[in-house]
């Protein structure tokens, strides 16, 4: 079920009342159905599903039942507040529906589908739901559409004379809530009404309609039977990369440093990079004492247990929207790289407030047991020792990406924010689908130096998460293989090597099919980085690297060596890929089984980066090894393979 404001009035870029406002503000959201944030009463945010395609788009789903995953047999309070998940079965909430339909004129559209696949719809030009004091009384009229009464009633068993909310079992397994008119003649004919309402709970939710025409007589409410959607006009958009723009399209093109400064004055959850590599969500205080304070600790309601282990305090815990500890390692990284000041804010149960401010504040490394150094006190709370467990801490945070409290985020540095113009943002918006990391770096130059997990589209259709090295040798490298700690087993089947496995944050293999698509569509170079257990590093770089199709057994073609590791891959050139269940090597035995990994084996190896991970520098070919790096098959501590397109 969905509603739509035919004449939305857009107010501002941060808060929009419904989906129609989002679509009007950002025209290119048309056709992009998904979960968006709205503000029904312009104060509290609410996640909804927006249909940006049907009947012109801009419909906000207020009710949806698609798979029976959510129980709709709920209390008055639950229906008031809403329940379910916006990307599945859900009810938006009577209060929210009331706010939306009383502030602006709304139309409602009801879409229904049989198990046979047949679809119909009903559309009403006027639709409103009253306040709780009026028991959320329904007013609806101006019907048009294709959903006649017979289409709905075929799934509803009758209990004649008892009008109210009933539970039915359409598939005789899953229960569904519907409102049934058990009084009106029940033959499967059509009916049309200019006005339509449901009475209060004290009246057993009796049905009231006026302005009848048709052949069926009075029919029941269809509120619980169909998915609703309404037009949603102001929405955020997300560029499919680590860099996202957190304002509407029309505003993007007008955005200047002055506008961004207003956005930055809003307290909320933002993204920072303490080590300039790994992102971390934090709560930023953009108001107090000039703003720009990053909350590293907060206590407010006792919802989080702070009696934790050393490891927990090192990594951090809790949620930045509530109580949390940022993590000793992050605090160390932040206070080590730049000069920081600290502010401690306190409040008694009586309501009395005080603060302590320190002009210097650092936390040592883990080897120093995160030693505290603090000085230069000023404030009203008194100069006290470490208040780590007692008070919210904030510090100025100088270079960071941030998240504005809307569905969209601006993931660029503060200095870039202020330089952002329509011209630059237009480049961001073009980054919808990029084939590899080199394409991302070219489209967004400020990703240079920001290694991390990115989304690429090897075939320009299906997205794939990869680790991008944006630092080494100019950046723009797509990591296709990485070994570092032995956490992932590389002795896998042909299908697994085809699809890929592991986690892109750690050890993984991208997948032969993706590697084939990347290397067959654009010219690629390959870089192999190696590290011994002694710490010694080396690399091998190849100006030409391609992997054939599955029908060619993912045949390797590589050449143009340069580097410091020696050329061990030349021996494997023109070889087919082998796994434990596919023997494509030239040996009379099975190299993959003997060497316990998937690789372009010949008879058998001069290099094998997918062998078993050993915990020491043992001399054996059944390991991660590169013969030319020391002229011996000695187990390596780290290895990675990454490719870069020549664009």
C-alpha positions in Angstrom: 0.0 0.0 0.0 1.5 3.4 -0.9 0.6 7.0 -0.7 1.7 10.0 -2.8 1.5 13.7 -2.5 0.5 15.0 -5.9 1.8 18.6 -5.2 4.8 18.3 -2.9 6.4 21.4 -1.4 10.1 20.9 -1.0 11.6 22.6 2.1 15.4 22.3 2.5 17.9 19.6 1.6 18.3 17.8 4.9 14.7 16.8 5.8 11.9 15.8 3.5 8.5 14.7 4.6 7.9 11.9 2.1 9.1 10.1 -1.0 7.4 12.5 -3.4 9.5 15.4 -2.0 12.7 13.3 -2.5 11.8 12.5 -6.1 11.1 16.2 -6.9 14.3 17.4 -5.3 16.4 14.6 -6.9 15.0 13.7 -10.3 17.6 11.0 -10.9 16.2 8.9 -8.1 13.4 8.0 -10.6 13.5 4.3 -11.2 15.7 3.7 -8.1 13.4 1.8 -5.7 14.8 1.3 -2.2 15.0 2.3 1.5 15.0 6.1 2.1 14.8 8.4 5.2 11.8 10.7 5.6 10.6 13.0 8.4 6.8 12.7 8.6 6.4 15.5 11.2 9.7 17.1 10.1 11.4 16.2 13.4 11.9 12.4 13.8 13.4 10.4 11.0 11.8 7.2 9.7 13.1 4.6 7.2 10.6 3.7 4.5 10.6 1.9 1.2 10.1 4.2 -1.8 8.7 3.0 -5.1 10.4 5.3 -7.6 9.1 3.4 -10.7 5.4 2.6 -10.5 3.0 5.1 -12.1 5.5 7.9 -12.3 7.3 7.0 -9.1 7.5 8.8 -5.8 5.3 6.4 -3.9 6.1 5.7 -0.2 5.3 2.3 1.0 3.3 2.5 4.2 2.4 -1.2 4.3 3.7 -4.3 2.6 3.2 -8.0 2.8 5.3 -10.1 0.5 6.5 -13.3 2.3 4.8 -13.7 5.7 8.0 -13.0 7.6 6.3 -10.5 9.9 3.3 -11.2 12.3 0.6 -8.6 11.7 -1.5 -9.8 14.7 -0.3 -6.9 16.9 -1.5 -4.5 19.7 -2.9 -1.0 19.3 0.5 0.5 20.4 2.5 -1.5 17.9 0.2 -0.4 15.1 0.6 3.1 16.3 4.4 3.0 16.2 4.8 0.7 13.3 6.7 -2.6 12.9 8.7 -4.8 10.5 11.6 -3.8 8.3 11.3 -1.2 5.5 13.0 -3.6 3.0 10.5 -6.4 3.8 7.1 -6.9 5.4 6.1 -3.9 7.5 3.6 -1.3 8.7 4.8 2.3 8.8 2.8 3.2 11.9 -0.6 4.9 12.3 1.0 8.1 13.8 3.3 8.5 10.8 0.5 7.8 8.4 -1.6 10.4 10.2 1.1 13.0 10.0 1.7 12.4 6.3 -1.9 12.5 5.3 -3.0 15.5 7.4 -0.2 17.8 6.4 -0.4 17.4 2.7 -3.0 16.0 0.3 -2.2 12.4 -0.5 -3.4 9.8 -3.0 -3.2 6.0 -2.2 -2.4 3.1 -4.5 -3.1 -0.5 -3.5 -1.3 -3.2 -5.5 -2.4 -6.9 -5.2 -1.1 -10.1 -6.7 -2.5 -13.7 -6.7 -0.4 -16.8 -6.2 -1.0 -17.4 -9.9 1.0 -14.2 -10.6 -2.0 -12.1 -11.8 -1.8 -8.5 -10.6 -4.3 -5.7 -10.1 -4.4 -2.3 -8.4 -6.8 0.2 -6.8 -6.0 3.9 -6.7 -7.8 6.6 -4.7 -7.4 10.4 -5.3 -8.0 11.3 -1.7 -6.7 9.5 1.4 -6.2 10.6 5.0 -5.9 9.0 8.4 -7.0 10.9 11.5 -5.2 11.3 14.8 -5.1 8.8 17.7 -7.8 10.8 19.5 -10.0 10.0 16.5 -8.9 6.3 16.5 -7.0 6.8 13.3 -10.3 7.2 11.3 -9.9 6.5 7.6 -11.2 8.8 4.9 -10.7 7.7 1.3 -12.4 8.4 -2.1 -12.0 8.9 -5.9 -11.4 5.3 -6.9 -9.8 4.2 -10.2 -8.0 1.0 -11.1 -8.3 -2.7 -12.0 -8.7 -4.5 -8.6 -12.4 -5.5 -8.5 -13.9 -7.0 -5.4 -13.8 -10.6 -6.7 -10.0 -10.5 -6.9 -9.7 -9.8 -3.2 -12.6 -11.8 -1.8 -11.5 -15.1 -3.3 -8.9 -15.4 -0.5 -11.1 -14.3 2.4 -13.4 -16.8 4.2 -16.6 -15.2 5.5 -18.0 -14.9 9.0 -21.3 -13.2 8.1 -22.5 -10.3 10.2 -19.2 -9.8 12.3 -17.3 -6.9 10.9 -13.8 -6.5 12.3 -10.1 -7.5 11.9 -9.7 -11.3 11.2 -6.7 -13.7 10.7 -6.8 -15.7 7.5 -4.4 -18.4 6.0 -4.1 -17.8 2.2 -1.7 -20.7 1.8 -3.2 -22.6 4.7 0.2 -22.1 6.5 1.0 -18.5 7.0 -1.4 -16.2 8.8 -2.4 -12.8 7.5 -4.4 -10.0 9.0 -7.2 -8.5 6.9 -10.3 -6.3 7.7 -13.5 -8.1 6.6 -16.9 -6.6 5.9 -19.0 -9.6 6.9 -22.3 -7.9 6.3 -22.4 -6.8 2.7 -23.5 -9.2 -0.1 -20.4 -11.2 -0.9 -20.7 -12.0 -4.6 -17.6 -11.4 -6.6 -18.6 -8.2 -8.5 -17.2 -4.7 -8.8 -17.9 -1.6 -6.7 -16.7 2.0 -6.7 -17.0 4.6 -3.9 -16.3 8.4 -3.9 -15.7 8.3 -0.1 -14.5 5.5 2.2 -13.9 5.3 6.0 -13.4 2.8 8.8 -14.9 3.5 12.2 -13.1 3.5 15.6 -12.1 0.5 17.7 -15.1 1.0 20.0 -17.3 0.5 17.0 -15.5 -2.7 16.1 -13.8 -0.9 13.2 -17.0 -0.8 11.3 -16.9 0.2 7.6 -18.5 3.4 6.3 -18.7 4.3 2.6 -20.6 6.8 0.5 -21.2 7.5 -3.2 -21.5 3.9 -4.4 -21.7 2.9 -8.0 -21.2 -0.6 -9.5 -22.7 -4.1 -9.4 -21.3 -5.6 -6.2 -22.7 -3.7 -3.2 -20.6 -2.7 -0.2 -17.2 -4.3 0.1 -14.7 -4.6 2.9 -11.6 -2.6 3.6 -8.5 -3.7 1.6 -6.1 -2.1 4.0 -4.4 -5.3 5.2 -4.4 -7.1 1.8 -2.2 -5.0 -0.4 1.2 -3.3 -0.5 1.0 0.6 -0.2 3.4 3.1 -1.6 3.5 6.9 -1.8 5.6 9.4 -3.7 8.7 10.4 -1.9 10.3 13.6 -3.1 13.5 14.3 -1.3 15.9 11.5 -0.9 19.6 11.0 -0.6 21.6 9.2 -3.2 24.5 6.9 -2.7 27.4 6.6 -5.2 28.5 3.0 -5.3 32.0 3.6 -3.9 33.5 4.6 -0.6 32.8 8.1 -1.5 29.2 9.2 -1.2 27.5 12.5 -1.5 25.1 13.3 1.3 22.9 16.0 -0.1 20.2 16.2 -2.9 21.1 16.6 -6.5 19.7 20.0 -7.0 21.6 21.2 -3.9 24.7 19.5 -5.0 25.1 21.7 -7.9 24.6 24.8 -5.8 26.8 23.6 -2.9 29.6 25.9 -1.7 31.8 26.1 1.3 29.2 28.3 3.0 26.4 25.7 2.6 28.6 22.8 3.7 29.6 24.7 6.8 25.9 24.8 7.8 25.7 21.0 7.3 28.8 20.5 9.4 27.1 22.3 12.3 24.9 19.3 12.9 25.7 16.8 15.7 25.4 13.2 14.7 27.2 10.1 13.5 30.1 10.7 11.1 32.9 8.5 9.5 36.5 9.2 10.3 39.8 7.5 9.4 42.1 7.6 12.4 45.0 6.0 10.5 43.8 7.4 7.2 43.1 3.8 6.0 40.4 2.2 8.2 37.1 3.9 8.6 35.4 4.3 12.0 32.0 5.6 13.0 32.0 8.3 15.7 29.6 10.8 17.2 30.6 14.4 16.4 29.6 17.3 18.6 29.4 20.2 16.0 27.9 22.7 18.5 29.7 22.9 21.8 32.5 25.4 22.2 32.8 26.1 18.4 32.1 22.5 17.4 34.4 20.0 15.7 34.6 17.7 18.8 34.7 13.9 18.3 33.2 11.9 21.1 35.6 9.1 22.1 33.5 8.1 25.1 30.0 8.6 26.3 27.9 7.4 29.3 24.2 8.4 29.5 21.8 5.6 30.4 23.7 2.5 31.5 22.7 0.6 28.4 26.3 -0.6 27.7 28.5 -2.6 30.1 31.9 -0.9 30.5 33.4 -3.8 32.6 35.4 -5.2 29.6 38.6 -7.0 28.7 41.8 -5.3 27.4 41.0 -6.4 23.9 37.6 -4.8 24.0 38.9 -1.5 25.2 41.6 -1.7 22.5 39.1 -2.2 19.7 36.2 -0.2 21.1 32.6 -1.1 21.9 29.1 0.2 22.0 27.3 2.3 19.4 28.2 5.9 18.5 24.5 6.9 18.7 24.5 5.9 22.4 27.0 4.8 24.9 30.4 3.7 23.6 34.1 3.7 23.8 36.0 4.6 20.6 38.9 2.2 21.3 42.3 2.8 22.7 44.1 2.0 19.5 42.0 4.6 17.6 42.5 7.2 20.4 46.2 6.5 20.2 46.3 7.0 16.4 44.4 10.2 16.6 46.4 11.8 19.4 49.7 10.6 18.0 49.4 12.1 14.6 48.1 15.6 15.5 48.0 17.9 18.5 44.7 17.4 20.3 42.8 19.1 23.0 40.4 17.3 25.3 37.0 18.4 26.7 35.2 16.5 29.5 31.5 17.3 30.1 29.8 16.2 33.3 26.3 16.3 34.6 25.0 15.4 38.1 21.6 13.7 38.7 20.4 17.0 40.0 21.0 18.4 36.5 24.0 20.6 37.4 26.6 20.6 34.6 30.4 21.3 34.5 33.3 20.7 32.1 37.0 20.3 32.1 39.2 21.2 29.2 42.8 20.3 28.6 45.0 21.9 25.9 47.2 18.8 25.6 46.0 15.2 25.4 47.7 12.1 24.1 47.4 8.4 24.6 50.4 6.1 24.1 50.7 2.9 22.0 49.7 -0.5 23.2 53.3 -1.3 24.0 53.1 1.7 26.3 49.9 0.3 27.8 48.0 3.3 26.3 49.7 5.7 28.8 47.7 8.9 29.4 49.4 12.4 29.0 47.2 15.4 29.8 47.7 19.0 30.8 46.7 22.7 30.5 43.5 22.5 32.5 40.7 25.1 32.3 37.0 24.8 33.0 34.4 24.5 35.8 34.7 20.9 36.9 38.0 20.9 38.7 41.3 19.4 37.5 40.8 15.7 37.9 42.7 12.6 36.8 41.6 10.4 33.9 37.8 10.3 33.6 37.8 7.6 31.0 35.0 5.6 32.7 33.0 8.6 33.9 32.4 11.2 31.3 31.9 11.8 27.6 35.1 12.9 25.9 35.4 15.0 22.8 38.3 16.2 20.7 38.8 18.4 17.7 39.0 16.3 14.7 40.8 17.9 11.8 40.9 15.7 8.8 38.0 13.2 8.4 35.2 12.0 6.2 31.9 12.6 7.7 28.3 11.4 7.7 25.4 13.8 7.8 22.3 12.6 9.5 20.4 11.6 6.3 20.4 8.5 4.2 23.4 9.9 2.2 26.9 10.6 3.3 29.7 12.8 2.1 32.8 10.6 2.4 35.5 13.1 1.5 37.9 15.2 3.6 36.8 18.4 5.2 39.1 20.5 3.0 37.5 18.9 0.0 34.1 19.7 1.3 34.7 23.3 1.2 36.1 23.2 -2.3 33.2 21.1 -3.6 31.3 22.7 -6.5 28.6 21.5 -9.0 31.4 20.7 -11.4 33.2 18.4 -9.0 30.0 16.8 -7.7 28.9 16.0 -11.2 32.1 13.9 -11.5 31.1 12.0 -8.3 27.7 11.3 -9.7 29.1 9.7 -12.8 30.7 7.0 -10.6 27.8 4.6 -10.6 29.6 1.6 -11.9 33.4 1.2 -12.3 35.1 -1.9 -13.6 38.1 -1.9 -11.3 40.1 0.1 -8.7 42.0 2.0 -11.4 38.7 3.4 -12.8 37.6 4.5 -9.3 40.9 6.3 -8.7 40.6 8.0 -12.1 37.0 9.1 -11.4 37.8 10.2 -7.8 41.4 11.4 -7.5 41.1 12.0 -3.8 40.8 8.3 -3.1 44.5 8.2 -3.7 46.2 7.0 -0.6 43.0 5.6 0.9 43.3 1.8 0.7 40.2 -0.1 1.6 37.2 -2.1 0.5 35.5 -0.8 -2.6 32.7 -2.0 -5.0 33.6 -2.8 -8.6 31.6 -4.2 -11.5 33.9 -6.6 -13.5 31.3 -7.3 -16.1 29.6 -3.9 -15.6 26.5 -5.7 -14.3 27.3 -7.6 -11.1 28.9 -5.9 -8.2 31.9 -7.3 -6.3 33.7 -6.2 -3.2 37.4 -6.0 -3.5 40.4 -4.5 -1.6 41.9 -1.6 -3.5 45.5 -0.5 -2.9 45.4 3.2 -3.6 48.9 3.9 -2.4 51.5 1.5 -3.8 53.2 2.5 -7.0 50.7 5.3 -7.8 47.7 3.4 -6.5 44.6 2.0 -8.4 45.5 -1.7 -7.9 42.7 -4.3 -7.6 43.8 -7.0 -5.2 42.9 -10.4 -6.7 44.7 -12.5 -4.1 46.1 -12.0 -0.6 47.8 -14.2 2.0 48.8 -12.8 5.4 47.9 -15.0 8.4 46.6 -18.5 7.3 43.0 -17.7 8.3 41.6 -18.9 5.0 42.0 -22.4 3.5 43.2 -22.2 -0.2 42.8 -26.0 -0.9 39.5 -25.6 -2.7 37.4 -27.0 -5.5 37.2 -25.7 -9.1 33.8 -24.1 -8.5 35.1 -22.3 -5.4 38.1 -20.9 -7.3 35.8 -19.8 -10.1 33.5 -17.9 -7.7 36.1 -16.7 -5.3 36.3 -17.1 -1.5 37.6 -15.5 1.7 37.0 -11.9 3.0 38.3 -8.9 1.2 39.5 -7.3 4.5 41.8 -10.3 5.0 42.9 -13.3 3.0 40.9 -14.0 -0.2 40.8 -15.1 -3.9 38.8 -12.8 -6.1 37.5 -15.6 -8.3 38.8 -16.9 -11.7 35.7 -15.7 -13.5 36.0 -12.1 -12.2 39.8 -12.1 -13.0 39.0 -13.4 -16.5 36.4 -10.6 -17.1 38.8 -7.9 -15.8 41.8 -9.0 -17.8 39.9 -9.7 -21.0 38.0 -6.4 -21.2 41.0 -4.1 -20.6 44.8 -4.4 -20.7 46.1 -5.2 -17.2 49.4 -5.2 -15.5 50.2 -7.5 -12.5 52.1 -6.7 -9.4 53.1 -9.4 -6.9 54.3 -8.3 -3.4 56.1 -10.8 -1.2 57.5 -10.8 2.3 59.7 -13.3 4.1 59.4 -14.2 7.8 62.6 -12.2 8.3 60.8 -9.1 7.2 62.6 -8.8 3.8 60.3 -7.6 1.0 60.4 -7.8 -2.7 58.0 -7.4 -5.7 57.5 -8.7 -9.2 55.7 -6.6 -11.8 54.4 -7.8 -15.2 53.3 -5.4 -18.0 51.0 -8.0 -19.5 48.6 -10.3 -17.6 45.5 -12.1 -18.8 43.4 -15.1 -17.7 41.4 -17.0 -20.2 37.8 -18.1 -20.0 36.5 -21.2 -18.2 36.3 -23.1 -21.5 40.1 -22.3 -21.8 40.6 -23.6 -18.2 41.5 -20.0 -17.1 44.8 -20.2 -19.0 47.5 -17.8 -17.8 49.3 -15.3 -20.1 51.9 -13.2 -18.5 55.1 -11.3 -19.5 57.1 -8.1 -19.3 58.8 -8.7 -16.0 60.5 -6.1 -13.8 61.1 -5.9 -10.1 63.2 -7.2 -7.2 61.8 -10.6 -6.5 62.9 -12.4 -9.7 60.7 -13.8 -12.4 59.3 -17.1 -11.1 56.0 -16.7 -13.0 57.4 -17.1 -16.5 57.7 -20.9 -15.8 53.8 -21.0 -15.5 53.1 -18.9 -18.5 50.5 -20.5 -20.9 49.4 -23.0 -18.2 45.8 -23.9 -17.4 44.5 -23.5 -13.9 44.2 -26.7 -11.7 42.4 -27.5 -8.5 42.0 -30.6 -6.4 39.1 -31.8 -8.6 40.5 -30.7 -12.0 44.0 -31.8 -13.1 45.2 -29.6 -16.0 49.0 -29.6 -15.3 51.7 -31.4 -17.4 52.9 -33.7 -14.6 52.0 -37.4 -14.6 50.6 -36.9 -11.1 48.2 -34.3 -9.7 50.1 -31.0 -8.7 47.1 -29.4 -7.0 46.7 -32.4 -4.7 50.4 -32.7 -3.9 50.8 -28.9 -3.4 47.4 -28.5 -1.6 46.1 -25.5 -3.5 44.8 -24.1 -6.8 47.3 -22.6 -9.2 48.6 -22.5 -12.8 50.7 -25.6 -12.2 53.1 -26.9 -14.8 55.1 -29.8 -13.4 54.8 -28.5 -10.7 55.9 -25.1 -9.4 58.5 -22.3 -9.7 56.0 -20.1 -7.8 52.9 -21.0 -5.8 51.1 -18.3 -3.8 48.0 -20.4 -3.1 49.8 -23.2 -1.2 49.4 -24.0 2.5 50.2 -21.2 4.9 53.1 -22.2 7.2 54.0 -20.5 10.5 57.7 -20.4 9.8 60.2 -20.1 7.0 60.4 -23.8 6.2 62.0 -24.9 3.0 59.4 -26.8 1.0 57.5 -26.4 -2.2 54.3 -27.2 -0.4 53.9 -23.7 0.9 53.5 -20.1 -0.2 56.7 -19.7 -2.2 58.5 -17.8 -5.0 61.6 -19.7 -6.0 63.5 -16.7 -7.5 63.2 -14.8 -4.2 66.2 -16.4 -2.6 66.6 -19.2 -5.1 64.8 -21.7 -2.9 61.3 -22.9 -2.2 61.1 -21.3 1.3 57.7 -20.5 2.9 56.8 -16.8 2.8 55.0 -14.8 5.5 52.9 -12.6 3.1 52.0 -12.5 -0.5 49.5 -10.6 -2.6 48.6 -10.3 -6.3 47.0 -7.2 -7.7 46.2 -5.9 -11.2 45.8 -2.4 -12.6 44.1 -1.5 -15.9 46.0 0.7 -18.3 43.4 3.5 -18.7 
